[in-house]
Amino acid sequence: MLYLLYGPDQFRAREELRAIRGSLDRDGNLAHNTVRLDGKTVTAPELRAACHTASFFAESRLVIVEGLMSRLGAGGRRGRRGRSGAPSDLDEFVDVLTSLPATTTAVLLDEHAAAGFLEAVGDRATARQFTILRGAELRAWAAARARSQGASFAPGALDRLASLIDGHHLGELASEIDKLATYAQGRQITAEDVDELASAAVQYQFWDLTDAVIEGRADRALGVLQRMDARDQPPQLLSYMLVRQYRHLLLAQAMLREGLGAPQIGAQLGLRDFPLRKVIEQASRYPADGLERAYRRLLESDVAVKTGVLEADAALEMLIVELAELAKPAHAPARRATAPRA
């Protein structure tokens, strides 16, 4: 059996992977017959070997491959061959994945899936796309998550929570719902409960704001800023968070150019786990010249506010728009830093 789980919502994709694992682990021995492969580097013969190895002490074998579907976007159409006449990468991988042993289940995980790969596999796989949930779909998902924890939302509470954490951070939203369900102890979750336990949610909004600015999405950043204003977050604090994040990017980018790895970068910045991975990923693809201009602009804005030239609120909005503009591809030179492999 072949499953293709792809889309930007990797939280739901991994939840689906957990469900698949649960359905296969009938004798409790699947952990000994599960293989994970890096789709960015695995070869077709390596994948074939992993899929065709006999299972020990278990009825099923599970092979999980991350990052292969987007990689095959450069493989051309099915049937295209190289100069030597050998099959293309796309052909080789499709042949492996569509001729699995009956006891092997392969699951491909990726944020993107190349159209040529999906077309080549066709109906020989179960393909499920996970897009970012918004609006009514997000609220329905959150309500179902609460029910699975034996809880429900009072009128207004669900909208309140969804205004703090959107579909881009579904894992964090799930964690907050689980925490609220435990806190409510069987009664309905109220808007007051959400506000009382929302400190982590505000932190997610800090991340959302800085991520949107760094990725050049001014409209999204201003929308997050508007929601944070409703919670009386001082603009000086938000400006500080932006300065801190850009300083981390500058330092991480310099260390990447020196060839340092993630452990050394994390030790220097005082970061670990997801925040560290996020900084390294952003630093590796942000144009160096643009990053330096952005940091100078942050310092100029700080001086303008402290000297009374600009009000803090107005300065922050202007800064967000200008920083997002600097992050757009039009400002990008060719030279970029290279992220270390995990």
C-alpha positions in Angstrom: 0.0 0.0 0.0 1.3 3.5 -0.9 0.2 6.7 0.8 1.1 10.2 -0.3 0.6 12.8 2.4 1.5 16.3 1.3 0.7 19.9 1.8 1.7 22.8 4.1 -0.3 21.5 7.1 2.3 18.9 8.2 0.6 18.6 11.6 -2.5 16.9 10.1 -0.3 14.9 7.7 1.6 13.5 10.6 -1.6 12.8 12.5 -2.7 10.8 9.5 0.7 9.0 9.6 0.0 8.1 13.2 -3.4 6.7 12.3 -1.8 4.6 9.5 0.8 3.3 11.9 -1.9 2.4 14.5 -3.9 0.4 11.9 -0.8 -1.6 10.8 0.6 -2.3 14.3 -1.7 -5.3 15.0 0.8 -7.3 17.0 2.8 -4.5 18.6 6.0 -5.3 16.7 5.8 -2.6 14.0 8.4 -0.4 15.7 11.0 -3.1 14.8 9.9 -3.1 11.2 9.7 0.7 10.5 12.3 2.4 8.4 12.7 6.2 7.9 14.5 7.5 4.8 15.5 11.0 3.8 13.8 11.6 0.5 16.3 14.4 -0.4 19.2 11.9 -0.6 17.8 8.4 -0.9 18.3 6.5 -4.2 15.8 4.3 -5.9 17.9 1.1 -5.2 18.1 2.0 -1.5 14.3 2.6 -1.4 13.7 -0.7 -3.2 15.9 -2.5 -0.7 14.1 -1.0 2.3 10.7 -1.9 0.9 11.6 -5.5 0.0 13.4 -6.5 3.2 11.5 -9.3 4.9 9.6 -8.4 8.1 10.7 -10.0 11.3 8.3 -10.9 14.1 5.6 -8.7 12.4 2.9 -9.0 9.8 3.6 -5.6 8.3 6.6 -3.4 7.3 6.4 0.4 7.2 8.7 2.6 5.2 8.4 6.4 5.7 10.1 8.8 3.2 10.2 12.5 3.8 11.0 15.1 1.1 10.9 12.8 -2.0 7.8 14.1 -3.7 9.0 17.7 -4.1 12.5 16.4 -5.2 11.0 14.5 -8.1 9.6 17.8 -9.6 12.8 18.1 -11.5 12.6 14.6 -12.9 10.6 15.4 -16.0 7.7 13.4 -17.3 7.2 9.6 -17.0 9.2 7.8 -19.6 11.8 10.5 -20.2 15.3 9.0 -20.3 18.8 10.4 -19.9 21.5 10.6 -22.6 22.6 7.0 -21.8 19.1 5.8 -22.3 18.7 4.9 -18.6 15.3 5.5 -16.9 14.9 8.9 -15.2 14.8 9.2 -11.4 11.0 9.7 -11.7 10.7 6.4 -13.6 12.8 4.5 -11.2 11.1 5.7 -8.0 7.6 5.2 -9.5 8.5 1.7 -10.5 9.7 0.9 -6.9 6.7 2.6 -5.2 4.1 0.9 -7.5 5.4 -2.6 -7.0 5.5 -2.9 -3.3 5.3 -6.3 -1.6 1.9 -7.1 0.0 3.4 -6.8 3.5 5.0 -3.4 2.9 3.3 0.0 3.4 5.1 3.1 2.1 4.2 6.6 3.3 5.6 9.6 1.6 5.5 12.9 3.5 6.2 16.3 2.0 5.0 19.9 2.0 4.9 19.8 -1.8 4.2 17.1 -4.4 5.3 17.5 -8.0 2.5 17.3 -10.4 4.4 14.9 -12.7 5.0 12.5 -9.8 1.3 12.5 -8.8 0.3 11.9 -12.4 2.8 9.1 -12.8 1.6 7.3 -9.7 -2.1 7.9 -10.5 -4.7 5.8 -8.7 -2.1 3.3 -7.5 -1.6 5.4 -4.3 -3.9 6.9 -1.7 -3.1 10.7 -2.0 -4.2 13.1 0.7 -3.5 16.8 0.5 -3.4 18.9 3.7 -4.0 22.6 3.1 -3.9 25.3 5.8 -7.3 25.3 7.6 -9.1 28.7 7.7 -12.4 30.1 8.9 -15.2 27.6 9.4 -12.9 24.6 8.5 -10.5 25.6 11.3 -13.2 26.1 13.8 -14.8 22.7 12.9 -11.4 21.0 13.3 -10.8 22.7 16.7 -14.3 21.8 17.9 -13.7 18.1 16.9 -10.3 18.2 18.7 -12.0 19.4 21.9 -14.7 16.7 21.6 -11.9 14.1 21.3 -10.6 15.3 24.6 -14.1 15.2 26.2 -14.6 19.0 26.1 -16.6 21.6 24.2 -16.5 25.3 23.7 -19.0 27.9 25.1 -20.2 30.5 22.6 -17.4 32.9 21.7 -14.6 30.8 23.2 -13.7 29.0 20.0 -13.6 32.2 18.0 -11.4 33.7 20.7 -8.9 30.9 20.5 -8.9 30.9 16.7 -8.1 34.6 16.7 -5.0 33.9 18.8 -3.7 30.8 16.9 -4.5 30.3 13.3 -4.2 27.3 11.0 -0.5 28.0 10.3 0.2 26.8 13.8 -2.1 23.8 14.1 0.2 21.8 16.4 0.2 24.7 18.9 -3.6 25.1 18.6 -4.0 21.4 19.3 -1.7 21.7 22.4 -3.8 24.7 23.7 -7.0 22.8 23.2 -5.7 19.8 25.1 -4.5 22.1 27.9 -7.9 23.9 28.0 -9.8 20.6 28.1 -7.7 19.5 31.1 -8.3 22.8 32.8 -12.0 22.8 32.3 -12.4 19.3 33.8 -15.6 18.4 31.9 -17.4 21.8 31.8 -17.6 24.0 28.7 -14.4 25.9 27.9 -15.2 29.7 28.1 -13.6 32.7 26.6 -12.3 33.6 30.1 -10.5 30.2 30.2 -8.9 31.0 26.8 -7.7 34.4 28.1 -6.4 33.0 31.3 -4.3 30.3 29.6 -3.4 32.3 26.5 0.2 33.3 27.4 1.5 30.6 25.2 -0.9 31.6 22.4 0.5 35.1 22.6 4.0 33.7 22.1 2.8 31.9 19.0 1.6 35.2 17.7 5.0 36.7 18.3 6.4 33.9 16.1 3.7 34.4 13.5 4.4 38.1 13.3 8.1 37.8 12.9 7.7 34.9 10.5 5.3 36.8 8.3 7.7 39.9 8.2 10.8 37.8 7.4 8.9 35.9 4.7 7.7 39.2 3.0 4.0 38.8 3.9 3.1 42.3 5.0 -0.7 41.8 4.9 -0.5 38.8 7.1 1.9 40.5 9.5 -0.4 43.5 9.8 -3.3 41.2 10.5 -1.4 39.5 13.3 -0.4 43.0 14.6 -4.0 44.1 14.7 -5.0 41.0 16.7 -2.2 41.6 19.1 -3.2 45.2 19.5 -6.5 44.0 20.8 -4.7 42.3 23.7 -2.8 45.6 24.5 0.6 44.3 23.5 2.9 47.4 23.7 4.5 48.3 20.3 7.9 48.6 22.0 7.7 45.0 23.0 6.8 43.9 19.5 9.6 46.0 18.0 12.1 44.4 20.5 10.9 41.0 19.3 11.6 41.9 15.7 15.0 43.3 16.5 15.9 40.2 18.5 14.8 37.9 15.6 16.7 39.8 13.0 19.8 39.9 15.2 19.6 36.1 15.5 19.3 35.8 11.7 22.4 38.0 11.2 24.4 36.0 13.7 23.2 32.6 12.3 24.0 33.6 8.8 27.5 34.6 9.7 28.0 31.3 11.5 26.6 29.4 8.5 29.2 31.1 6.3 31.9 30.0 8.7 30.7 26.4 8.3 29.4 26.0 11.9 26.7 23.4 12.5 23.3 23.6 14.3 24.7 22.6 17.7 27.3 25.4 17.6 24.8 27.9 16.3 22.3 27.0 19.0 24.9 27.3 21.8 25.9 30.8 20.6 22.3 32.0 20.3 20.8 30.2 23.3 18.3 28.4 21.1 17.3 24.8 20.6 14.7 22.5 19.0 12.1 24.3 16.8 13.2 27.9 17.4 16.8 27.0 16.4 15.6 25.1 13.3 13.5 28.0 12.3 16.3 30.6 12.6 18.7 28.4 10.6 16.1 27.8 7.9 15.3 31.5 7.5 18.9 32.6 7.7 20.0 30.1 5.0 17.6 31.6 2.5 17.5 35.3 3.4 19.7 37.5 1.1 22.7 38.7 3.1 22.5 42.3 1.8 18.8 42.5 2.4 19.2 41.2 5.9 21.8 43.9 6.7 19.6 46.6 5.3 16.6 45.3 7.3 18.6 45.4 10.5 19.8 49.0 9.8 16.2 50.0 9.3 15.2 48.5 12.6 17.8 50.6 14.4 16.7 53.7 12.5 13.1 53.1 13.6 14.2 52.7 17.2 16.0 56.0 17.1 13.0 57.7 15.5 10.7 56.5 18.3 13.1 57.4 21.1 13.7 60.9 19.8 10.0 61.6 19.3 10.1 61.8 15.5 7.5 59.0 15.2 4.8 57.5 17.5 5.6 53.9 18.5 2.4 52.5 16.8 2.9 54.3 13.5 6.6 53.4 13.5 5.9 49.7 14.0 3.4 49.6 11.1 5.7 51.4 8.8 8.6 49.1 9.8 6.6 45.9 9.2 5.7 47.0 5.6 9.3 48.1 4.8 10.9 44.9 6.3 8.4 42.7 4.4 9.3 44.6 1.2 13.0 44.0 1.7 12.3 40.3 2.1 10.7 39.9 -1.2 12.6 38.1 -4.0 13.0 41.3 -6.1 15.6 42.3 -3.5 17.4 39.0 -3.5 21.0 38.7 -4.8 22.3 35.4 -5.9 24.6 34.6 -2.9 23.0 32.8 0.0 24.2 31.0 3.0 23.9 27.2 3.2 22.1 25.5 6.0 23.8 22.6 7.7 22.2 19.2 7.5 20.4 18.0 10.6 
